[in-house]
Amino acid sequence: MAGRDEIILGYNDRTASIKTNADTVIDCIRRALAERAGRWKLVVGDFIRLFSGLLNSPAATQLARWYIAKADDTPEPAPERVAFLRELEELGG
């Protein structure tokens, strides 16, 4: 009978930056690959937090082309997005 190894991933802080959460996922996948008994594919999932918390999270501000902190602000790229794009450039685009 075929079996499956499964990772169910819940972040301590799902609103952390994309890179921080990606590093967590990569570490979990590598550990699961190293510790698994079979050679079956892995299935990865996560748990979703409150939507409002996600809208202003580092991950959301990194992805949003335009961002406003307050209703009367002028839309502009968030500092987190500028830093994220710079980091991507440093990693090779």
N, CA, C and O atoms as CSV, one atom per row, in Angstrom:
chain,resi,resn,atom,element,x,y,z
A,1,MET,N,N,0.847,-1.179,0.000
A,1,MET,CA,C,0.000,0.000,0.000
A,1,MET,C,C,0.889,1.237,0.000
A,1,MET,O,O,1.858,1.310,0.756
A,2,ALA,N,N,0.565,2.196,-0.835
A,2,ALA,CA,C,1.333,3.438,-0.926
A,2,ALA,C,C,0.969,4.359,0.229
A,2,ALA,O,O,-0.182,4.410,0.663
A,3,GLY,N,N,1.967,5.084,0.718
A,3,GLY,CA,C,1.742,6.048,1.790
A,3,GLY,C,C,2.110,7.444,1.343
A,3,GLY,O,O,2.621,7.637,0.240
A,4,ARG,N,N,1.854,8.406,2.188
A,4,ARG,CA,C,2.205,9.787,1.872
A,4,ARG,C,C,2.766,10.444,3.126
A,4,ARG,O,O,2.320,10.174,4.242
A,5,ASP,N,N,3.746,11.306,2.921
A,5,ASP,CA,C,4.235,12.180,3.981
A,5,ASP,C,C,3.579,13.522,3.758
A,5,ASP,O,O,3.490,13.991,2.623
A,6,GLU,N,N,3.120,14.143,4.822
A,6,GLU,CA,C,2.413,15.402,4.681
A,6,GLU,C,C,2.937,16.409,5.691
A,6,GLU,O,O,3.194,16.063,6.844
A,7,ILE,N,N,3.096,17.652,5.263
A,7,ILE,CA,C,3.459,18.754,6.148
A,7,ILE,C,C,2.233,19.643,6.270
A,7,ILE,O,O,1.685,20.097,5.266
A,8,ILE,N,N,1.810,19.890,7.491
A,8,ILE,CA,C,0.778,20.896,7.735
A,8,ILE,C,C,1.504,22.005,8.477
A,8,ILE,O,O,1.928,21.831,9.619
A,9,LEU,N,N,1.639,23.128,7.824
A,9,LEU,CA,C,2.483,24.205,8.316
A,9,LEU,C,C,1.653,25.355,8.835
A,9,LEU,O,O,0.832,25.913,8.106
A,10,GLY,N,N,1.858,25.714,10.086
A,10,GLY,CA,C,1.223,26.895,10.671
A,10,GLY,C,C,2.318,27.838,11.146
A,10,GLY,O,O,3.193,27.441,11.915
A,11,TYR,N,N,2.271,29.072,10.696
A,11,TYR,CA,C,3.307,30.037,11.053
A,11,TYR,C,C,3.045,30.629,12.432
A,11,TYR,O,O,1.893,30.819,12.821
A,12,ASN,N,N,4.120,30.923,13.175
A,12,ASN,CA,C,3.967,31.688,14.412
A,12,ASN,C,C,3.472,33.085,14.091
A,12,ASN,O,O,2.672,33.654,14.833
A,13,ASP,N,N,3.951,33.641,12.979
A,13,ASP,CA,C,3.540,34.976,12.554
A,13,ASP,C,C,3.341,34.963,11.048
A,13,ASP,O,O,4.282,35.204,10.291
A,14,ARG,N,N,2.127,34.686,10.616
A,14,ARG,CA,C,1.839,34.595,9.189
A,14,ARG,C,C,1.947,35.945,8.497
A,14,ARG,O,O,2.019,36.017,7.271
A,15,THR,N,N,1.959,37.018,9.291
A,15,THR,CA,C,2.080,38.349,8.714
A,15,THR,C,C,3.537,38.765,8.535
A,15,THR,O,O,3.806,39.885,8.098
A,16,ALA,N,N,4.471,37.892,8.861
A,16,ALA,CA,C,5.891,38.200,8.676
A,16,ALA,C,C,6.187,38.347,7.180
A,16,ALA,O,O,5.329,38.085,6.337
A,17,SER,N,N,7.397,38.765,6.871
A,17,SER,CA,C,7.757,38.992,5.467
A,17,SER,C,C,7.697,37.697,4.666
A,17,SER,O,O,7.775,36.601,5.221
A,18,ILE,N,N,7.558,37.843,3.366
A,18,ILE,CA,C,7.492,36.694,2.467
A,18,ILE,C,C,8.757,35.857,2.604
A,18,ILE,O,O,8.678,34.631,2.681
A,19,LYS,N,N,9.914,36.495,2.636
A,19,LYS,CA,C,11.178,35.769,2.726
A,19,LYS,C,C,11.278,34.990,4.038
A,19,LYS,O,O,11.721,33.842,4.045
A,20,THR,N,N,10.869,35.607,5.142
A,20,THR,CA,C,10.906,34.918,6.441
A,20,THR,C,C,10.030,33.680,6.414
A,20,THR,O,O,10.455,32.607,6.843
A,21,ASN,N,N,8.801,33.820,5.910
A,21,ASN,CA,C,7.900,32.668,5.847
A,21,ASN,C,C,8.375,31.645,4.822
A,21,ASN,O,O,8.214,30.443,5.032
A,22,ALA,N,N,8.962,32.108,3.710
A,22,ALA,CA,C,9.501,31.174,2.719
A,22,ALA,C,C,10.649,30.365,3.320
A,22,ALA,O,O,10.756,29.162,3.080
A,23,ASP,N,N,11.501,31.020,4.098
A,23,ASP,CA,C,12.596,30.305,4.764
A,23,ASP,C,C,12.050,29.230,5.703
A,23,ASP,O,O,12.611,28.137,5.795
A,24,THR,N,N,10.957,29.543,6.397
A,24,THR,CA,C,10.325,28.570,7.289
A,24,THR,C,C,9.822,27.370,6.492
A,24,THR,O,O,10.029,26.226,6.896
A,25,VAL,N,N,9.167,27.623,5.367
A,25,VAL,CA,C,8.655,26.546,4.516
A,25,VAL,C,C,9.803,25.681,3.997
A,25,VAL,O,O,9.728,24.453,4.033
A,26,ILE,N,N,10.854,26.324,3.520
A,26,ILE,CA,C,12.003,25.583,2.987
A,26,ILE,C,C,12.611,24.702,4.062
A,26,ILE,O,O,12.917,23.538,3.805
A,27,ASP,N,N,12.793,25.240,5.269
A,27,ASP,CA,C,13.346,24.441,6.368
A,27,ASP,C,C,12.465,23.241,6.693
A,27,ASP,O,O,12.967,22.140,6.919
A,28,CYS,N,N,11.158,23.453,6.714
A,28,CYS,CA,C,10.230,22.348,7.015
A,28,CYS,C,C,10.270,21.275,5.936
A,28,CYS,O,O,10.280,20.082,6.239
A,29,ILE,N,N,10.292,21.698,4.683
A,29,ILE,CA,C,10.329,20.733,3.580
A,29,ILE,C,C,11.628,19.936,3.609
A,29,ILE,O,O,11.620,18.715,3.447
A,30,ARG,N,N,12.742,20.629,3.817
A,30,ARG,CA,C,14.033,19.924,3.886
A,30,ARG,C,C,14.061,18.923,5.035
A,30,ARG,O,O,14.567,17.810,4.888
A,31,ARG,N,N,13.518,19.323,6.168
A,31,ARG,CA,C,13.490,18.409,7.317
A,31,ARG,C,C,12.604,17.207,7.024
A,31,ARG,O,O,12.969,16.071,7.326
A,32,ALA,N,N,11.440,17.459,6.437
A,32,ALA,CA,C,10.544,16.348,6.107
A,32,ALA,C,C,11.188,15.398,5.099
A,32,ALA,O,O,11.056,14.181,5.225
A,33,LEU,N,N,11.878,15.942,4.109
A,33,LEU,CA,C,12.560,15.095,3.126
A,33,LEU,C,C,13.641,14.255,3.787
A,33,LEU,O,O,13.821,13.087,3.443
A,34,ALA,N,N,14.361,14.847,4.736
A,34,ALA,CA,C,15.441,14.136,5.415
A,34,ALA,C,C,14.916,13.048,6.349
A,34,ALA,O,O,15.566,12.017,6.525
A,35,GLU,N,N,13.749,13.268,6.946
A,35,GLU,CA,C,13.236,12.357,7.964
A,35,GLU,C,C,12.183,11.377,7.474
A,35,GLU,O,O,11.798,10.473,8.216
A,36,ARG,N,N,11.716,11.529,6.261
A,36,ARG,CA,C,10.626,10.662,5.804
A,36,ARG,C,C,11.103,9.233,5.596
A,36,ARG,O,O,12.278,8.974,5.333
A,37,ALA,N,N,10.160,8.325,5.723
A,37,ALA,CA,C,10.471,6.907,5.568
A,37,ALA,C,C,10.378,6.475,4.107
A,37,ALA,O,O,11.146,5.618,3.670
A,38,GLY,N,N,9.470,7.042,3.363
A,38,GLY,CA,C,9.289,6.667,1.958
A,38,GLY,C,C,9.860,7.702,1.027
A,38,GLY,O,O,10.611,8.586,1.441
A,39,ARG,N,N,9.497,7.588,-0.244
A,39,ARG,CA,C,9.959,8.560,-1.237
A,39,ARG,C,C,8.761,9.208,-1.940
A,39,ARG,O,O,8.846,9.589,-3.107
A,40,TRP,N,N,7.659,9.324,-1.220
A,40,TRP,CA,C,6.438,9.868,-1.790
A,40,TRP,C,C,6.486,11.389,-1.837
A,40,TRP,O,O,7.265,12.021,-1.124
A,41,LYS,N,N,5.650,11.963,-2.681
A,41,LYS,CA,C,5.554,13.416,-2.790
A,41,LYS,C,C,5.055,14.015,-1.482
A,41,LYS,O,O,4.319,13.376,-0.730
A,42,LEU,N,N,5.469,15.257,-1.222
A,42,LEU,CA,C,5.011,15.977,-0.043
A,42,LEU,C,C,3.850,16.897,-0.417
A,42,LEU,O,O,3.799,17.433,-1.524
A,43,VAL,N,N,2.934,17.070,0.507
A,43,VAL,CA,C,1.818,17.992,0.344
A,43,VAL,C,C,1.975,19.050,1.428
A,43,VAL,O,O,2.069,18.715,2.609
A,44,VAL,N,N,2.006,20.322,1.041
A,44,VAL,CA,C,2.237,21.397,1.998
A,44,VAL,C,C,1.013,22.303,2.053
A,44,VAL,O,O,0.492,22.705,1.013
A,45,GLY,N,N,0.553,22.625,3.258
A,45,GLY,CA,C,-0.576,23.528,3.448
A,45,GLY,C,C,-0.302,24.469,4.603
A,45,GLY,O,O,0.646,24.260,5.361
A,46,ASP,N,N,-1.116,25.502,4.749
A,46,ASP,CA,C,-0.970,26.408,5.883
A,46,ASP,C,C,-2.339,26.852,6.370
A,46,ASP,O,O,-3.361,26.570,5.746
A,47,PHE,N,N,-2.338,27.555,7.502
A,47,PHE,CA,C,-3.574,28.047,8.097
A,47,PHE,C,C,-3.657,29.547,7.888
A,47,PHE,O,O,-2.654,30.249,8.019
A,48,ILE,N,N,-4.840,30.041,7.566
A,48,ILE,CA,C,-5.034,31.459,7.262
A,48,ILE,C,C,-5.489,32.210,8.509
A,48,ILE,O,O,-6.386,31.758,9.220
A,49,ARG,N,N,-4.861,33.370,8.773
A,49,ARG,CA,C,-5.257,34.240,9.885
A,49,ARG,C,C,-6.321,35.234,9.432
A,49,ARG,O,O,-6.816,35.160,8.307
A,50,LEU,N,N,-6.658,36.144,10.300
A,50,LEU,CA,C,-7.664,37.153,9.982
A,50,LEU,C,C,-7.231,37.992,8.789
A,50,LEU,O,O,-6.068,38.381,8.676
A,51,PHE,N,N,-8.169,38.263,7.911
A,51,PHE,CA,C,-7.878,38.994,6.676
A,51,PHE,C,C,-7.323,40.392,6.947
A,51,PHE,O,O,-6.389,40.826,6.273
A,52,SER,N,N,-7.878,41.088,7.909
A,52,SER,CA,C,-7.424,42.458,8.190
A,52,SER,C,C,-5.970,42.486,8.625
A,52,SER,O,O,-5.238,43.415,8.281
A,53,GLY,N,N,-5.546,41.488,9.371
A,53,GLY,CA,C,-4.154,41.417,9.787
A,53,GLY,C,C,-3.224,41.185,8.614
A,53,GLY,O,O,-2.069,41.611,8.628
A,54,LEU,N,N,-3.733,40.508,7.600
A,54,LEU,CA,C,-2.909,40.215,6.427
A,54,LEU,C,C,-2.748,41.424,5.517
A,54,LEU,O,O,-1.719,41.569,4.858
A,55,LEU,N,N,-3.749,42.289,5.474
A,55,LEU,CA,C,-3.691,43.438,4.573
A,55,LEU,C,C,-2.527,44.379,4.874
A,55,LEU,O,O,-1.955,44.978,3.963
A,56,ASN,N,N,-2.183,44.506,6.143
A,56,ASN,CA,C,-1.102,45.405,6.532
A,56,ASN,C,C,0.141,44.643,6.976
A,56,ASN,O,O,1.026,45.208,7.618
A,57,SER,N,N,0.201,43.397,6.642
A,57,SER,CA,C,1.357,42.584,7.024
A,57,SER,C,C,2.560,42.939,6.164
A,57,SER,O,O,2.396,43.495,5.078
A,58,PRO,N,N,3.782,42.625,6.635
A,58,PRO,CA,C,4.955,42.840,5.791
A,58,PRO,C,C,4.827,42.152,4.434
A,58,PRO,O,O,5.238,42.709,3.416
A,59,ALA,N,N,4.266,40.959,4.412
A,59,ALA,CA,C,4.122,40.250,3.139
A,59,ALA,C,C,3.214,41.021,2.184
A,59,ALA,O,O,3.532,41.155,1.002
A,60,ALA,N,N,2.098,41.524,2.682
A,60,ALA,CA,C,1.167,42.272,1.828
A,60,ALA,C,C,1.792,43.571,1.349
A,60,ALA,O,O,1.642,43.936,0.183
A,61,THR,N,N,2.493,44.274,2.234
A,61,THR,CA,C,3.099,45.529,1.819
A,61,THR,C,C,4.266,45.298,0.866
A,61,THR,O,O,4.596,46.175,0.068
A,62,GLN,N,N,4.891,44.132,0.941
A,62,GLN,CA,C,5.953,43.800,-0.005
A,62,GLN,C,C,5.393,43.563,-1.402
A,62,GLN,O,O,6.055,43.867,-2.394
A,63,LEU,N,N,4.190,43.027,-1.487
A,63,LEU,CA,C,3.596,42.688,-2.780
A,63,LEU,C,C,2.772,43.808,-3.393
A,63,LEU,O,O,2.666,43.899,-4.616
A,64,ALA,N,N,2.193,44.656,-2.569
A,64,ALA,CA,C,1.304,45.705,-3.079
A,64,ALA,C,C,2.078,46.765,-3.854
A,64,ALA,O,O,3.035,47.347,-3.345
A,65,ARG,N,N,1.653,47.005,-5.086
A,65,ARG,CA,C,2.316,48.047,-5.892
A,65,ARG,C,C,2.125,49.411,-5.265
A,65,ARG,O,O,3.053,50.220,-5.239
A,66,TRP,N,N,0.920,49.679,-4.756
A,66,TRP,CA,C,0.614,50.945,-4.098
A,66,TRP,C,C,0.099,50.651,-2.702
A,66,TRP,O,O,-0.619,49.674,-2.486
A,67,TYR,N,N,0.467,51.497,-1.763
A,67,TYR,CA,C,0.102,51.267,-0.373
A,67,TYR,C,C,-0.240,52.597,0.293
A,67,TYR,O,O,0.404,53.614,0.034
A,68,ILE,N,N,-1.251,52.582,1.147
A,68,ILE,CA,C,-1.545,53.741,1.992
A,68,ILE,C,C,-1.690,53.247,3.428
A,68,ILE,O,O,-2.374,52.257,3.687
A,69,ALA,N,N,-1.050,53.936,4.342
A,69,ALA,CA,C,-1.157,53.572,5.757
A,69,ALA,C,C,-2.428,54.139,6.366
A,69,ALA,O,O,-3.027,53.530,7.253
A,70,LYS,N,N,-2.845,55.328,5.880
A,70,LYS,CA,C,-4.058,55.998,6.357
A,70,LYS,C,C,-4.910,56.375,5.154
A,70,LYS,O,O,-4.403,56.495,4.039
A,71,ALA,N,N,-6.196,56.561,5.381
A,71,ALA,CA,C,-7.130,56.822,4.292
A,71,ALA,C,C,-6.784,58.058,3.468
A,71,ALA,O,O,-7.056,58.085,2.268
A,72,ASP,N,N,-6.194,59.079,4.079
A,72,ASP,CA,C,-5.898,60.311,3.336
A,72,ASP,C,C,-4.467,60.361,2.797
A,72,ASP,O,O,-4.049,61.392,2.271
A,73,ASP,N,N,-3.709,59.270,2.919
A,73,ASP,CA,C,-2.349,59.214,2.380
A,73,ASP,C,C,-2.361,59.155,0.858
A,73,ASP,O,O,-3.351,58.746,0.251
A,74,THR,N,N,-1.275,59.559,0.261
A,74,THR,CA,C,-1.080,59.408,-1.174
A,74,THR,C,C,-0.527,58.006,-1.443
A,74,THR,O,O,0.478,57.618,-0.848
A,75,PRO,N,N,-1.165,57.251,-2.323
A,75,PRO,CA,C,-0.660,55.900,-2.605
A,75,PRO,C,C,0.773,55.945,-3.145
A,75,PRO,O,O,1.097,56.738,-4.029
A,76,GLU,N,N,1.603,55.091,-2.602
A,76,GLU,CA,C,2.985,54.956,-3.038
A,76,GLU,C,C,3.490,53.585,-2.621
A,76,GLU,O,O,2.890,52.944,-1.758
A,77,PRO,N,N,4.581,53.125,-3.217
A,77,PRO,CA,C,5.133,51.843,-2.785
A,77,PRO,C,C,5.543,51.921,-1.312
A,77,PRO,O,O,6.172,52.892,-0.890
A,78,ALA,N,N,5.191,50.914,-0.547
A,78,ALA,CA,C,5.585,50.863,0.859
A,78,ALA,C,C,7.094,50.669,0.964
A,78,ALA,O,O,7.694,50.053,0.083
A,79,PRO,N,N,7.714,51.177,2.015
A,79,PRO,CA,C,9.149,50.957,2.204
A,79,PRO,C,C,9.510,49.465,2.191
A,79,PRO,O,O,10.585,49.084,1.728
A,80,GLU,N,N,8.601,48.631,2.703
A,80,GLU,CA,C,8.842,47.181,2.695
A,80,GLU,C,C,8.929,46.642,1.266
A,80,GLU,O,O,9.722,45.743,0.988
A,81,ARG,N,N,8.104,47.197,0.352
A,81,ARG,CA,C,8.151,46.765,-1.054
A,81,ARG,C,C,9.459,47.188,-1.704
A,81,ARG,O,O,10.081,46.405,-2.421
A,82,VAL,N,N,9.875,48.416,-1.458
A,82,VAL,CA,C,11.121,48.904,-2.032
A,82,VAL,C,C,12.285,48.032,-1.569
A,82,VAL,O,O,13.136,47.648,-2.372
A,83,ALA,N,N,12.321,47.720,-0.268
A,83,ALA,CA,C,13.388,46.874,0.278
A,83,ALA,C,C,13.312,45.460,-0.299
A,83,ALA,O,O,14.340,44.859,-0.612
A,84,PHE,N,N,12.090,44.929,-0.439
A,84,PHE,CA,C,11.902,43.582,-0.983
A,84,PHE,C,C,12.383,43.511,-2.435
A,84,PHE,O,O,13.075,42.567,-2.815
A,85,LEU,N,N,12.017,44.504,-3.243
A,85,LEU,CA,C,12.445,44.515,-4.641
A,85,LEU,C,C,13.964,44.644,-4.744
A,85,LEU,O,O,14.584,44.035,-5.616
A,86,ARG,N,N,14.554,45.429,-3.864
A,86,ARG,CA,C,16.010,45.559,-3.843
A,86,ARG,C,C,16.650,44.213,-3.488
A,86,ARG,O,O,17.639,43.808,-4.098
A,87,GLU,N,N,16.080,43.532,-2.505
A,87,GLU,CA,C,16.588,42.213,-2.102
A,87,GLU,C,C,16.470,41.205,-3.241
A,87,GLU,O,O,17.388,40.414,-3.463
A,88,LEU,N,N,15.345,41.223,-3.970
A,88,LEU,CA,C,15.180,40.338,-5.120
A,88,LEU,C,C,16.246,40.606,-6.177
A,88,LEU,O,O,16.818,39.683,-6.756
A,89,GLU,N,N,16.499,41.895,-6.414
A,89,GLU,CA,C,17.540,42.270,-7.376
A,89,GLU,C,C,18.892,41.700,-6.967
A,89,GLU,O,O,19.633,41.175,-7.797
A,90,GLU,N,N,19.204,41.808,-5.677
A,90,GLU,CA,C,20.478,41.299,-5.168
A,90,GLU,C,C,20.579,39.778,-5.315
A,90,GLU,O,O,21.670,39.229,-5.470
A,91,LEU,N,N,19.415,39.103,-5.264
A,91,LEU,CA,C,19.396,37.650,-5.419
A,91,LEU,C,C,19.376,37.210,-6.872
A,91,LEU,O,O,19.410,36.015,-7.167
A,92,GLY,N,N,19.322,38.176,-7.779
A,92,GLY,CA,C,19.347,37.846,-9.200
A,92,GLY,C,C,18.045,38.101,-9.911
A,92,GLY,O,O,17.819,37.535,-10.981
A,93,GLY,N,N,17.182,38.924,-9.369
A,93,GLY,CA,C,15.958,39.320,-10.050
A,93,GLY,C,C,14.804,38.519,-9.652
A,93,GLY,O,O,13.699,38.741,-10.147
